[in-house]
């Protein structure tokens, strides 16, 4: 029997001690020993710890977390998010699972594991966590995305809200004409129509994050549409609540309206400028002071109390306050770093689990007509919302699978619905049977929608190489487009040096698109910023200031030969490869340059730092890139090329050629570099001593020889060609070591040749430390040598 039925139909007497006793005397105290009734099974026990709030709270939370983690270990096999595990754990612990078993075994109406005294404590904790979660979501989201979202997102968000509301209201009117619904039933159906018409942005953000498509084109469109819908729904809900308050009590309603209007003005005219003032007073790269954090937390708690006092949803005030906090560093980043883990890993699991523990998994015995009407209305509203979310994307010629995935995202359910239904059940807005049904719809959505979206939408699909975008198919004397990625500002000199060595001229210019990658902190939505080098207006807090200035000067020094455009991508590390590959497609680049994850000291050549996130990023780009990729290893010694070098000193480049598509791609780049009078190029070909070439290897050998003809017979000026016969990997290693020890070259260029077997590299794969560099590239980048030469490892575009 649910609490609602007990209060409505029967009189329940519950005895409890006031004030609550918090701490017990311990398990080993005589008065705290377990007692077992010998006439009943062993499970019929009562342990005195249940009379103390702190121990039982700790036991309840431990039980929730253990069961949630065990459930998540199983459900994540099917690609389901952590929320699904929390909901399933709530069902297993609630009236449908453990609670029913304990009650029936102990012959008591009260579950000793979740006693009445501790239910209120759990409810307060979960409610606080939900309010805090709403505030942090507001901090992470940027309302400035709405004006920039475009017509597609604007119309999709508006249509996905208005159409289901109209369809739901029409269905309620039709049901009322047939079944003569009473006032309470109409209120419940109207509430369900409103809830199923919403597209809560917190739900969409969590879903996109779990699916790892927040940074994709579909994810950006879904988030922008959800923000539009959410802002409209908040406005409509607030107006409706104020109108209802005025209808019940005019004076109180007018007072609440005046208070909320004053609160809104205070938030945007006083609180938000105060946040910017805090940001200006905070040193760059530092978090804000703890005293400011305390003030913000007091404002957050007061906003929740004010919303509840005005009889609005208790999350309206904190959400609005969160929107007023500037996202990103230093204010938003500090709040997220301090509280995000606690809220999402402690409070929200308790909230989701306790919400589902209220559900009784049984067929409705009362209010069957209301449940049937709710089923009809929610089905109509959900279907109409799904269709409405499809209209604009299909009119914009979006792929059908992507449009369906977008509609599923906008129709998804999550923590916002859990909170709304729980609050409605506690305040008797909906019957307990309707509450059970609505909570089960949330569970079904959480279990079904994520796998369907994974099945329909693959963000890697757009990177499939239908066109050949590599250096070998680049038309001579045309613009060469290169995407250069920068993780740290100190990557800039090495990138500029490479571009300078690539022989940019007015007849054959280079268009370089520079992407500065910055880790996303304190924001939910990733940001891609395009900087105009012609109009440099930088603030003191510009993240890419040094990068922009460097490439602006580089473009000015090579006017007509270099066109540079700088972008800043602020996103999570595991989404950065999406930004890189998407920009490479949009700009039709032939080559992506990535910095190596190690940083060498300029003084003694030792390793200063390693960034594993950068290494993971490089590997992901190599797997999904729509064009050729180069990894640039800067050993801490940058010798400038023709723009700054003296006329008597050439920049010496060595190309180590073994054969294959990657080596031919590297040779194409080296040929371009050799056109520069200040570049001295040496092509070193390592030839297999056996000379056995057959089948596919024969065709590869023919292509290699054709590419090397110009170097063999037409070499002139600063271009030289050397052949070295090697029998096995040992001889190859000796040759490479000798080249490194001589320190004769400023840069080595090699092909990656990943998973390409040849006698020249036999037995070397197992000694390779960094497979992303290939066998030869890994050897040239080894820490065993003090060689300061830079290394460029080239992988030709992978045709998928």
N, C-alpha and C positions, 0 to 999 in steps of 0.2 A: 504494500500500500504506500502510495506516495505521500509526501508531506501535505500537498494540496488537498488530497482526499481526506486525510486525517483531520485537518483543520476544518474542512467543509462539512464533513458528515459525522464525525465522532468527537468525543472529548478524550484527549490524551493527557495523562498526568506524568510529568517528567520531573524527577527530583534531582537537584544538583546543589552543590555547596557554593555559597557565595561569601566572600570573594573566592575565585578559583585558586586552587593550590597549584603553584607553578613547578617547584622542584621537589622531587621525591627524596627519601632518605637513602635510596640505593637498593639494588636487588638483594644484597646480602644482609640487610637489616631484617630482624625478626618480623616486624610489622609489614614488611614489603614482600614477604615470600608468596609464591604462587600457591593457590589452593585449587584442588581438583576434586570434583564430586565423584566418589567411587561408584555411585549407582548409575552413572551415565557414562557415555563414551569419553575418551580422553580429551576430545575436542571441546567438551562442555566444561569450560574453565572460566575463571574470572581472575585476572591478575590485577593487583592493586595499582600498578603503574598507570592504569587507565584513569585513575582519579587525579592525575597530575598532568597539567596541560603541556609542559615542555617535553617530557619524555615521550608522550604519545604523539606529539607533533613531529618529533624527530623520527619516530618509528614510522609514522604515516608517510612522511616525505621520502624516507629511505625506501619504503616499499614501492612507492610510486616510481621513483627513479630507476630502481632495479628492474621492475616490470617493463617500464618504458624502454630502457636500453635493450633488454632481451627481445622485446617485440620489434624494435628498430633493426636489430641484427638480422632478423628474418625478413622484414618488409623491405629493407633497402635492396635486397636481391632483385625485387621487382621494380626498382626505381621509385619507390614511394618516399615522400618526405618524412621528417621527424614528427610532424603534426599528426600524421596517420597513426604512428605508433602511440602517441599520447592519447588519441581518441580511443583506440582499441584497448589500451591499458585502462582507461576510464570505464569502458564497458565491462572488462574483466573484474574490476574492483567494485563495481556498483551493484545495483539491485539485480542485475542479470547474471552476476558472477559470484565473486567471493562473498559479498554482503549477504546474498540469499543463502549461500551454503552455511555461513557462520550462524545466521539467525535460525535456520532450520535445525542445525546440529545442537545449538545451545538452548533451543526452545525459548528464546527471548525475542522481543520485538525490536530491541536496540542492538546494533552491531557494536561489540566491545572494542573492535579495532578503530572504528570511527564513531566515538561517542558524541552525544549531542553537544556537550560543552566545547569540544574541539571543532565541531562543524563550523561554528561562527568564526573561529580563528582562521581556519582554512579558507573560508569565504572572504574574509577581510584581506588575507594575503593574496589570494587570486585576483580579487578586485583591484587591489593596489597595483599588482603586476600588470593587469590589463590597462589601467589608466596610464601607468608609466610607459608601457609599450606604445600606446597611442601618442604620447608626448614625444618619444624618441623617433617615431615614424614621421611626425611633423617636423622634427629637427632635420632629419635626413632628406626629406623631400624639398624640392625647390619650386615654388609656385611660379617662378619666372619661366619655367618650361612651358606653361600654358600658352602665353602669347606666341611662343616660338614653335609650338607643336604642329602648326600647319592646318589646312582646312580638312584634310583627311581625318586626323585625330579629333579635331573639334566636332565635326559632323558625326563621326562614329560614336564619340562619347555622349553627345546630346541625344542621338537617335536611340542608343542602347538604354537610355534612361526614360525617355518620354514614351516610346512605343509600348514597352511592357506595362507602364503605369496605365495608359489608356486601355490596353487589352485587359488588365486586371480589373479595373473599375467597371468595364463593360461586362465582364464575366460575373462580377458581384451583383450588378443590376439584374442580369438575366437569372441568376440563381435566386435572388430575392423575389422576383416575379413568379417563380415556379414553386419555391419552398417556403416563402413567407418567413425569411430569416428574422430573428429578433435583433435588438440593438447590440447586445454583447457579441453575437456571432458576426455581425457586420464589422464591428470594431476589430475583431481578430483577423478577419479576412483582409481588411484594409491594411492592417499592420503587416501581414504576410506579403501583400502586394508590394508595399513599400520596400520591405527587406529584400525581396527577390529582384526588384528592379534596380537596386543599388549596384554599383561597381566599386567596392571599397578599395582605395589605393593601397592600404596596408596588406590586404589579401593578395593583390596583384604583385606587389613588391616581393612578398615572401615566396609566392609561387615561381616567379621569374628567377629569383635567386636560387631556389632549390633546383630548378631545371637548368641553371647556368646559361640562360639566354637573355639575361638582363641587358647585356651590351649589344645584342643582335638587333637587326633592323626591325624584326617583329617585336622584340622586347621593348624597344624605344616607342614604337607606335602604341603598343598595349598600355604602357605606363602613362603616356601622354593622354590617351583616351580615358583612362581611369581617373586621372587628375581632373579632367574636365567634368566627367560624370560626378565625381566625388564632391567637387566644389558646388555644383548645381544642387546636388542632393542635400548637402549641409544647409544651403540657403533655404531650400524648400522645407526641410524638416524644422529648421528654426522658426520660420514664418508660421508653419502649421501649429507648432507647439505654442507659440505666442498667441495665435488666434484662439486656440482652445482655452488657454489660460484666461484671456479676456472674456470669453463667453461664459466661463464658470464664475469669475469674479473680476469685474471691470477694474476696480482699483488695484487689486493684486496683479492683474495682467498688465496694466499700464506701468506699474512699478517694475515688474520683471523686464519689460521691454526697455524702459529707461536704463536699468542697471546693465543689461547686455549691450546696449548701444554704447554706454559709457565705457564698459569693459573693452569693447572692440576698438574704440578710439584710443583708449589708454594703451592697448597692446601695440597698435601700429604707429601711434604718434609719440609715445613715451618709451615703452619697453624696447621696441626695435631700434630706435636711435641709441638707447643705452647699450644695447648689444654691440652696435658698431663702435661706440665709444670704448667699450672694453677691448674690442679687437684691435683698435688703434694703439691702445696703451700696452698691449702685450707684445713682447719682443718676437721677431720673426723666428718661427720654428719652435717656439715655446708654448706650453699650455697656459690657459688662463689661471689666475689665482684661485685658491680654494675658497676664499671669501666670496668671490663672484659666483662660484658654483653653488654655495649655500644660498645666496640670494635668489638664484634662478630656481633652485629646488623649493624654496618657500613660495615663490610665485607660482610654481607648478601645482603645489598642493592647494594653495588658495584658489586657483582657477577651477580645480575640480569641485571644491566646496561651493564656489559661486554658481557653477553650472547646476549643481544639484539643488541649491537653494532657489534658483529660478525655474525649477522643474523642467530643465532640459536634460538631454543625455549627459551623463557625467564626463564623457570624453570630449565634448564639444570645446569646453574651455581649455583643457590641456592640449588638444590638437591645434587649436588656434594659436596658443602660446608657442607651440613647437614650430608652427609655420613662421612665426616672427623671429625665431632664432636663425641667424645666418648659417647656412650649411657650410660644411668644410672647416678647415682650420682658420682661426684657433678656437672659436667658441663651440661650434658644432662638433668638431673633432674631439675636443676635450670631454664634452658630455657623453659622446658615444663611447669613447675609450674607457671612461670611468664606469658607465652603467650598462652598456649593451650586453656584456656577458652575463651579468647578474640577472637582468630582466629576461633575456631569451633562453638562458640555461637553467634558471631557478624558478622565477615567478611564473613565466608563461607555461612551462610544463605542468605546474600545479594548477594553473587556471584551466587549461584544456582538459586535464584528467578529472578534476573535480566537477567540471561542467558536464562531462559525459557520465559521471557516476550518478547523476540525478535521473538518468533515463531508465525506464522499466521496459524490458524487452518482452512485452506481452500485447496481445490484441486489445484494442480499446473496448471497454465494457460500457462506458457511458459516453455521451456526446458523439455518437457514431456519425450523425448527420453533419456535425461541425467538422469532424475529421475528413469526411468524404468531400465536403465543400472545400476544405483547405487543400486537399489533394488536387481537385479540379482546378482551383485558382492558381496554385503554384505551378502546375503543369502548363497551363496556358501562358502564365507570365514567363516561365523559363523558356518555353519554345519561342514566344514572340521576341524575347530579348536575344535569343540565339540568332533568329532570322534577321532582326534589326542590326545586329553586329556584323552580319555578312554583307549587307546591302552596299555600304560605301566602299569597302575593300574590293568587292567584285566590280563595282562601277569604275574603280581606279585600275582595273585589270590586274589585280593581285591574283597569284596562283590559288586555285581552289583549295589545295591542301593547307596553304598558309592562312587563307581566310577562315577556314574552319578552325584551325589552331587558335587564331586570334579570337574568334567567337567563344571558344571554350575557355580561354583565359579570362575574358570579360564576364563570363557567366560562372566563374569559379566561386567557391565558398570557403570560408576559413574562420579565423579567430574573431573577426568582427561580428559575424552571424552568431557564433557561440555566445559572445557577450550579450548581444541584443536579445536572443531567445531566453537566456538565463535571467536577464533582468526582467523581461516580460513575464516570465513564469513566476518570479518572486513577487512581482507587483500585481499578479492575477490578471494581467492583460489577456493572456491566452490560457486555455485549459491545459491540464497536465497531459492529456492525450495528444493534443495538438503540439505541445512542446516535445513530446517523445518523437512524433512524426517528423517535425522540423529538424530536430537534432540528427535523426537518421539520414535525412537528405544531405546534411553537411558531411556526414561520414561517407556517404556514397560518392559525393563530389570529390572529396579528398582522396578516396581510393581509386576512382575511375579516371578523373581528368588528367593528372600528371602522366600516366602511361600513354593515354591517347595522344597528348601533345607531343611526347617523345616519338611516338609512331608517325605522326603527321609531319612534324617539322624537324628538319636537320639543318642547323645553321651552316654546316660545312658544304651543303649542296651548291651554294652560290660560288664556291671557290673552285669548282671543277674546271679544269683547264680545257675548255672547248677551243680557245684560240692560243696560238703559239706566241707567248710573250717571253722571249728570252733574248740573249745577246746575239746568238747565231742567226736569228731571223730578224734582227734589227737592220733597217735599211741604212746603208752607209750615207754619210753626209746629211743625215736627218737628226732631229732632236732625240737625244737619248734621255729617257725618263728613269730616274732613280729615286727610290724611297729610302731615306736614311733615318734609322731609329736611334734615339739617344735616351739612355737611362739615367745618366748623370751628366752634369755640365762638363766634366773633364773628358767625356767622349768626343767633344766638339773638335779639338785640334786634329785628332787622328782622322775623323770623317772628312774634314776640310782638306787635309793633306792628300787623302785618297782621291777626292774629287778633283783636286788640282792636278794630280798625276794622271787623271783619265783623259787628258788633252781636250779640254773644252775650248772650242773656237767659234767664231761667228758663223762659219760654214757648217759646223757640226756641234751645235750647242748642247749643253746638259741642263735639263730641268730637274732640279733636286727638290723633293718634297720631304721636309724634315719633320719627323714626328717625335716630339718630346713626351716620353711616357712618365706619368706621375701617378703614384699610388693613391687610390681613392680613400679618403678618411673623412668620416662624419657626413657622408652623403649617401643617398640610396641610388640616385640616377647617375650613370656615367656622363661625362661631358667631353665634347670634342670642340676645341676652340681653334679658329683659323685667324692667324695674325697677318696683318697687312704691313709688309716691310716698307712700303712707301710712306706710311703714316705711322711712325713709331710713337705711341703715347703710352708709356709704361708707368705703372704705379710702383711704389716701393716694394709692394708685396707680390709683384708679378713672378710667377713660378719659372717662367722661361725667359727672363730678362737677358741673361748672359747669352743664351742660345740665339735669341733674336738679334741681338747686337752683333754677334760674331758672323752670322750668315748675311746680315745686312751689309756689313763691311766687305765680306767675301763677294757678294753680288756686285757691289760698287766697284771693287778692284778688277772684276772681270766682266765689265759691262758688255752686254751683247753676247757673251759666251756662256754665262751662267744666269739661269732664272731660278730663284729660290723662293719657296713658300713654306712658312713654319706653321706647324699645328701643335697644339698641346692636347694630349689625351689623358684625362683624369679618370681612372677606372681601376677596378680590382686587378691584381696581377694575373689571375687565371682567366681574365677576359681580354687582356691586352692583345693577344694574337688576333682576336676578332677585329679590333681597330686597325691593326697593321694590314691584315689581308683585305679588309673592306676598302681602306684607302688605296691600296695597291690596285684594286679592281677599278675604283672610281677614276683614278688618275692614269690607268693603263700603263703602269710602269713595267720595265723589262727586268729590273734588278732591285732587290731589297737588301740593304746593308744592315747587319745586326752587330752590335758590339759584343765581344766575348765577356763572360761573366766574371773573369778574374781581372784584378787591377794590380799592375806591377809598379814597383817603386822606381822613380827616375834616378835615384841616387845609386843604389846597389843592385837593382834588378830583382829584388826579392818580392814575394807576393804580399801586397798590403791587405787585400780583402777579397772575399768571394761572395757572390750573391746567387744563391741557388734558385731564387725566383727568376732571375735573368736567364739562367741556364734552362730552366723548364720552359720559359717563354721561347727561347731559341729553338728548342726541340719541337714545340708545337707549331711554330711558323714553318719549320722545315717540312713538317707533315702536311700542312694545309695550304701553303703559299700558292697563289695563282700565277706566279712567275718565278724566275730564277732567284736564288738567295745566296748571299755572301756573308760569312761570319768574319769580322775583322778583329784580329788579335793584336792589341797594341802592347808591346813589351815595355812601355814606359819611355821609349826613345823615339821622338818624332823629329825626323829630319825633313825640313820643308822642301818642296819641289820648286818648279820653275818660277813661281811668283816671288820667292824670297831667296832662293839659292844663288850662289855666285855663278857667273857664266862658266867658270873653269871647272866646276864640280858637278857631275851628273848624279841623278838619282838612280841608283842601281836596283833593278828588279830582276828576280830570277823566277822563271816558270818551270816547275818540275812536272814533266809530262810522262804518264804511264800508259794512257789510252782510255777511251771511253767517252761517253757524252759529257760528263762533268769536266773532264780535262779539256775537251774541245771547247766547252763554254768558257773555261778559264783562258784558253789560248786566244779566243776571240777578244776578250777584254785586254789581254796583254798586247795584241796587235794594235788596238786603238791607243794604248798608252805609248807604244813605240813610235807613234807619229810625232810625239813631242820631242823636240830637239834636246831637251834636258833629261830625257829618260834613256838609260842604258839598259837594254833588255837582253837577258841570256836565257835561252830555251834549253833545258837539260832533259833529254829524253832517256829514260831508263828502259832498255830493251831486254826482253827475255832471251837468255842465252840459247834456249832450245829452238826458238823460232817456229814452234808448232802453232799454226793458225788454221782453224777449220770451222765450218758451220757459221754460227753467229759471230764467233771471234774473228773469222776471216773478214766478214763484212765490216766489223768494227775496225779491223786493221787497215782496210782499204780507206775508210773515212778518215782515220788518223793520218795516214800518209798524204791524203789529198789536202788536209788542213795544214800539214807541215811543209808542203812543197815550197811555199813562199819563203819560209824560214831557212830551208836547206839551200836553195839555189838563188834566191833573190835577196838574201840578207845583205844589208848595207848599213853604213853609218854605225850607230850604236847597237845594232842587233847582231847577236851571235848565236850559233846553234851547236850544241854538243850532244853526242850520243855516248851513253855509258852502258856496257853490257853487264847485266847482273844475273846470277844464277838462282838466287833465292832471297828470302826476306832478310837473311843475315847480311848479305852483300849490300842490299838496299839500305839497311840501317847504317852500315859503315859509311856509305856515300853521303847520306843525309847528315850524319854526325860531322863528317869532314867539312861539309858546306857550312854548318852552323859554327864550327870552331874557327873557320877562316874569317868569319865576320866580314865577308866581302860584299854582302848585299844588304840593302836597306829594307827590302820587302821580298817575301816569298809569296807566290801565287800557286795554289794547288787545287785540284778537283777533289771533291769529297769522296767519290767512289764508294758510297755506302753499300755494303753487301755485294760488292764486285770482287770476285776471286780472281787472282792472277798469280803466276809463279813469283813475280817480283815482290809480292807482299805476303807470301805464304807463311803462316805461323805467327803473323804480327797482330792479327785481330784480337787475340786473347790478351795481349799486353796493352791494348788501347784503353786509355783512361777516360777519354771523352769521345764517344762514337759520333757525336754530331760534327766533329772535325774530320772524320775519316782517319785512316791509318797514318798517312803522311802528315796531314795537318796536326794530328795529335803529337807526332814525334817532333815536329818543328816548334810546338808550343810547350814542350816538356820543361819541367823545372830543373831537370838534370843539367841543362846547359845555361850558360850565362849570356847566350846570344841575345842581342837587343833588337834584332830584325823583326819588323811587323810581319804578320801572316794573314793572308786572305784566302779563305776556303770557299770555293764556289760549288754550288749545287744547281744543275740545270733544272728548269721547270719540269715538274713531274706531271706527265699527261695522265689524267685519271678518267 
